[in-house]
Amino acid sequence: MKLNRDVRYRLGVASRAIAAILGGYALAAASTAVLSLVLPLPRVDAVMTATLLSFTVYTCAAIWVFAARDALRAWLGIGVPTVVMGLGLCLLRSAG
């Protein structure tokens, strides 16, 4: 029984680590793309500002993943905003 609990715990930590690394990257990339299109700055400044803000987004995503109650909530907390940002990016690209 203890081995089963240890394995489940380790898989939960591994899942959170993958969510933090891959999901955080996807969220940071999507938010960078959206922000570079919507910030009311010259294009170069908007891209630079969005890129700098992506470091904050990535850090907050990693913190969220390990602060969430369980791995499912961690994945949902990363996945849902990433999908929303992706849909927003699709809408912005098709409108402009």
N, C-alpha and C positions, 0 to 999 in steps of 0.2 A: 504493500500500500504506500509506503514512504517513497519508494522508487517512482511510482506513478505520479505522486505529488511533485517530486523533484523534476521529473520530465515535463510535466505540465507547466511548472513555473518557468523552467528554462525555455520552453517553446514560447511562452507568453513574452518573456524578455526579448527573445530573438525576433518575434513578430513586431514588438514595439521598436526595436532597433531598425528593422527594415522599413517600418512606417516612417520613422524619423529621418532615415537616410534618403530613401527613394521618394516617399510621399512628400517629405519636406522640400526636396529638390523640385519635384513637380509643382508644388504649390508656389514656391518662390519663382520658378520660371514663368508660370501662368500669370502670377500677379505682376511680374516685371513687364511682361508683354502688354497686359491690359493698362497698367499705369503709364507705360511709355506712349500709349495712344491717347489717353484721356487727360494727362496733365497739361494744363494750359501754359506751356512753356515752349520756347523754340525746340525743334526736334532733338538737337544734340543735348540740350539741357534736360529735356524730359527723359531721354534714354539714360543719361547719367544718373539722374535723381532716382529713377525707377530701379536701376541696377544697384545703387547704394542702399535703397530701401529693401531690396531682396535679401540682404544679409540679416536684417531685422526679422523679416518674415520667416526665413529659414530657422533662425534661432528660436523664435516664438513657437514654430511648429514642433521643433524638437522638445522644447519644454512642455508643450501641450501633450505630446505623445506619452511622456513619462509621468505626467501629472493626472492623466485620465484614470478613471476607476478600473477599467479593464481594457484589454487589447482591442475589442470590438469598438468601443467608444473612441479609442485612439485613432483607429482606421477611419471611422466615420467623421471624426473631427478634422481629419486631414483630407479625406476623399471628397466630402460634400463641398467644401470651399473650392477645392481644385476643379471639380466639375463645373461649379458656378462660374469660376473665372474662365474656364475653357469655353463655356457657352457664351459668356460675355465677349470673349475675344472673337469668337466666330461671328457674332452679331456686329461687332465693331468693324471687322474686316470686310464683311459683306456690305455694310452701310457706306463705308468710305472708300 
